[in-house]
């Protein structure tokens, strides 16, 4: 069965591609979920409009992601951690911690989009990549500082 994809599907292809799939897969999965349409001559003309709309939508998403990237790169987060002798850090700063700090600053970033290779386990300033959109990655400054002891009154 020949179908025209209406969306990008990782295993099959991109929006607007004409592909051949097994009949059952096309009839039972792609067509009911509105991921593809049958490859008929009228549909081939109509898919051009779908491609155009998708390009416009993708460009809008990318522009918005670029704005968020600029804001993120102007922002820095400060993570206060408990330290022991010789400034040895107890625990670590993880992507979840950074996501919480960003939420406090008004950003809604999922912790899985923070590309931290391993947790931060020492005091200092770090540059942490944050995946805003599939092709847009911002560099966020994270300060890991010593938590000041609470003074009792």
Number of C-alpha atoms within 10 A of each C-alpha: 13 16 24 24 26 22 17 15 12 7 6 13 15 16 20 23 19 19 16 13 14 9 12 10 11 20 17 10 13 19 17 11 10 11 17 26 21 19 18 12 8 9 13 17 10 12 20 13 12 16 18 12 12 17 13 12 11 12 12 12 12 17 12 13 20 18 11 17 21 12 14 21 16 11 14 19 20 15 17 14 19 15 17 9 6 6 12 14 19 12 13 17 21 16 22 14 14 22 21 17 17 21 13 11 13 9 14 11 16 17 18 12 16 22 14 17 10 10 13 18 15 19 19 11 15 16 14 18 17 24 20 21 16 9 9 14 21 22 20 22 18 20 16 21 18 19 11 10 7 6 5 4 3
